[in-house]
């Protein structure tokens, strides 16, 4: 088991740093979007980072499972 290490960095700061790293080291970043709260948060953070570093538009993939609430698709 790995020993935990603590920093003064917030979860938001760490998330933005990791997303920036992905954009800096990858040819293409794609966000998987389900419409839930977690993927919505991730998509918004990716949009924030991409706009800051000039990498818009953000590519997202969404699979319509035919059971998704219509406003989510919109």
ChimeraX attribute file (.defattr): number of C-alpha atoms within 10 A of each C-alpha:
attribute: neighborCount
match mode: 1-to-1
recipient: residues
	/A:1	3
	/A:2	4
	/A:3	5
	/A:4	5
	/A:5	5
	/A:6	6
	/A:7	6
	/A:8	6
	/A:9	9
	/A:10	8
	/A:11	9
	/A:12	10
	/A:13	10
	/A:14	12
	/A:15	15
	/A:16	16
	/A:17	12
	/A:18	12
	/A:19	18
	/A:20	18
	/A:21	11
	/A:22	14
	/A:23	17
	/A:24	13
	/A:25	9
	/A:26	8
	/A:27	7
	/A:28	11
	/A:29	17
	/A:30	12
	/A:31	16
	/A:32	15
	/A:33	18
	/A:34	18
	/A:35	16
	/A:36	9
	/A:37	10
	/A:38	10
	/A:39	14
	/A:40	15
	/A:41	13
	/A:42	17
	/A:43	20
	/A:44	12
	/A:45	17
	/A:46	27
	/A:47	18
	/A:48	17
	/A:49	19
	/A:50	18
	/A:51	13
	/A:52	11
	/A:53	11
	/A:54	8
	/A:55	16
	/A:56	13
	/A:57	10
	/A:58	17
	/A:59	14
	/A:60	13
	/A:61	10
	/A:62	11
	/A:63	10
	/A:64	10
	/A:65	7
	/A:66	7
	/A:67	6
	/A:68	12
	/A:69	10
	/A:70	8
	/A:71	7
	/A:72	9
	/A:73	11
	/A:74	5
